[in-house]
Amino acid sequence: MDFYYPNFINDHWRIEGAIFFGDRNHFVDEKAKRFKLEDIVTFCQEKGLAFFDTSTAIRRLQDNASDKFLEVGSKRNRPGDPIQ
């Protein structure tokens, strides 16, 4: 995966576009039905946004991406968190 929330059905980047640019399709390439990765990377760098995997091993309990149905097998500490 090249970046976080790449699934075109997921609204994450539409919400970011609406909040920061007043345009929910700011990061959307409507003809190609995908997100504009270069624009997203530039935006995150300019805003100082970072994304981090908090788990290194998960198991899907149902065949969907809902966090409700994820079993975390191995957590990762964020930088600065106490080691567990």
C-alpha positions in Angstrom: 0.0 0.0 0.0 1.5 3.3 -1.0 -0.4 5.4 1.5 -3.0 5.3 4.3 -6.7 5.1 3.4 -6.2 4.3 -0.3 -9.6 2.5 -0.7 -11.7 4.8 -2.9 -14.8 3.9 -0.9 -13.2 5.2 2.3 -14.1 8.8 3.0 -11.0 9.8 5.0 -9.4 11.9 2.2 -12.8 13.4 1.3 -13.2 14.5 4.9 -9.7 16.1 4.9 -10.6 17.9 1.6 -13.8 19.2 3.0 -12.2 20.4 6.3 -9.1 22.0 4.8 -10.2 23.1 1.4 -14.0 23.2 1.6 -14.1 20.7 -1.2 -14.7 17.0 -0.5 -13.3 16.1 -3.9 -10.1 18.1 -3.5 -8.0 14.9 -3.3 -10.2 12.9 -5.7 -9.4 12.1 -9.3 -13.0 11.5 -10.4 -12.2 10.2 -13.9 -9.7 7.6 -12.6 -11.8 6.9 -9.5 -8.8 7.1 -7.2 -7.1 9.6 -4.8 -4.4 12.0 -5.9 -1.4 10.5 -4.0 1.0 13.4 -4.9 -1.4 16.0 -3.6 -2.0 14.0 -0.5 1.7 13.6 0.2 2.3 17.3 -0.3 -0.6 18.3 1.9 0.5 16.0 4.7 4.1 17.3 4.5 2.9 20.9 4.6 0.5 20.3 7.5 2.9 18.1 9.4 0.5 15.2 9.4 1.9 11.7 10.0 0.3 8.3 10.1 1.5 5.3 12.0 0.5 1.7 12.3 -0.4 0.9 15.9 -0.5 -2.8 15.3 2.0 -5.1 13.6 -0.3 -8.1 13.5 -4.1 -8.2 13.2 -6.8 -10.7 12.3 -10.0 -9.8 10.6 -12.9 -11.5 12.4 -15.3 -10.7 9.6 -14.6 -10.1 5.9 -14.6 -6.3 6.2 -12.4 -3.4 7.3 -14.4 -2.4 10.3 -12.2 -1.8 13.4 -15.0 -3.4 15.4 -14.1 -6.8 13.9 -10.3 -6.6 14.3 -8.4 -8.7 16.7 -5.0 -7.1 17.6 -2.3 -9.6 17.8 0.7 -7.4 18.4 0.7 -3.7 19.3 3.4 -1.1 18.5 4.3 1.6 20.8 4.2 5.1 19.4 7.5 7.1 19.8 7.5 8.5 23.3 5.1 5.9 24.7 6.3 3.8 27.6 7.5 0.3 26.5 5.0 -2.4 27.4 
